[in-house]
Amino acid sequence: MPLFDVYPLYDVEPTKARGVYVYDKNGKKYLDLYGGHAVISIGHGHRTYKRALRKQLNRIGFYSNAVQNPLQEKLSSEINRQSGCKDYELFMCSSGAEANENALKLASFHTGKSRVIAFDNAFHGRTSAAVAATDNKMIQAPLNDQHKVDFIPFNDVEALDKELSKGDVCAVIFEAIQGVGGLDEPTNAFVTAMEQMCKKHNTCLIADEVQSGFGRSGDFFAFQNYSITPHIITMAKGMGNGFPVGGILVNPVIESSYGMLGTTFGGNHLACRAALAVLEVLEKENLYENAKKLGAYFTEKAKELPFVTKSKGRGLMLGLEFENEVGPLRKELIFSHQIFTGGSSNKKLIRILPPLNVQKKHFDNLFNALLECHK
Ligand SMILES: Cc1ncc(COP(=O)(O)O)c(C=O)c1O
């Protein structure tokens, strides 16, 4: 039976991965500056992570949300402690789209309203409301038209004020650093105004930290670069270092009630253990600091590359913009230099999303390879 053909695939078959490297079936070694799309946070095959999952699997791997699971509480306290986002409550799910879907639904429950404001170039996932809030007509089906979503540009206070003043908006959803969209960030003044306007108009502010959260930006969450308190924070990707786990942090102004949200797989024992192991390593190995330091190193070094028109992002959520489309360059990096990088909806941008324990020598490899490619 053939696979449903939705992915254009590179002809590489990884069979092993360690740290910042993946190895193909012939033993060829590749530098992973893509992290399987910002998923690998503490590095491939980390000992602490493997041991934690193995031990948990020997005890109990899964049971449903109908019974006590203290690992969820343990995870909730640990996220609160490490992120500094006190006073939030945790609901767990299994992916980024699901996290955003739940966040949007919760905002609608809480406010009794249904229109959503999202931003130009936003990406929030592929489920019903999440894809409707994603600025890409190509991945929206007619079914998704049922949602009322309007897109405005970042930093347009007037446009946001105009929309929120209509009084029917349940949520404004934003990425503090846009991922798929190409690493644009809103200004401090805009984000501050956005928080105030949301409060004034009884609209929930949702920070989509699916890609930028769990240390990738150098802070626990990328929105912490601003002084705001979102109503809901969504998480996934780096949270599980490859284990499918996601979640939302909900400000207690939003009251819970039985049945409001639910899931079969979300918050299972293995998922909690994976996220707890990630948090343990992030703290022990000080990967927040490493993300900041290496991000700054990357940005400095990028200035030396004459063919790079712009370097973008912060922490280890980085991008390099070129004069031409980067498809052929990314292929050359994989097949001639064994380096994985990411793309974005900006076809001239390469995205760099490595494991958070990447070192200077790995970035030097990339820069040398880029110089070779431009000879
Ligand atoms: C910012 C952001 N939100 C949501 C998602 C969707 O996450 P998932 O693919 O786990 O559903 C992504 C995926 O790339 C993302 O980058």
The ligand as a Tripos MOL2 file, in Angstrom:
@<TRIPOS>MOLECULE
LIG
   16    16     1     0     0
SMALL
NO_CHARGES

@<TRIPOS>ATOM
      1 C1          4.3390   28.1860   15.9680 C.3       1 LIG1
      2 C2          3.7370   26.8500   15.6530 C.ar      1 LIG1
      3 N1          2.5040   26.5580   16.1310 N.ar      1 LIG1
      4 C3          1.9270   25.3720   15.9010 C.ar      1 LIG1
      5 C4          2.5480   24.3950   15.1450 C.ar      1 LIG1
      6 C5          1.8780   23.0690   14.8990 C.3       1 LIG1
      7 O1          2.5110   22.0800   15.6400 O.3       1 LIG1
      8 P1          2.2650   20.5280   15.2790 P.3       1 LIG1
      9 O2          2.9300   20.2900   13.9710 O.co2     1 LIG1
     10 O3          2.9140   19.8020   16.4340 O.co2     1 LIG1
     11 O4          0.8040   20.3150   15.2290 O.co2     1 LIG1
     12 C6          3.8280   24.6690   14.6180 C.ar      1 LIG1
     13 C7          4.5210   23.6660   13.7750 C.2       1 LIG1
     14 O5          5.4530   23.9120   13.0770 O.2       1 LIG1
     15 C8          4.4240   25.9200   14.8830 C.ar      1 LIG1
     16 O6          5.6310   26.2240   14.3930 O.3       1 LIG1
@<TRIPOS>BOND
     1     1     2 1
     2     2     3 ar
     3     2    15 ar
     4     3     4 ar
     5     4     5 ar
     6     5     6 1
     7     5    12 ar
     8     6     7 1
     9     7     8 1
    10     8     9 2
    11     8    10 1
    12     8    11 1
    13    12    13 1
    14    12    15 ar
    15    13    14 2
    16    15    16 1
@<TRIPOS>SUBSTRUCTURE
     1 LIG1         1 GROUP 0 **** ****
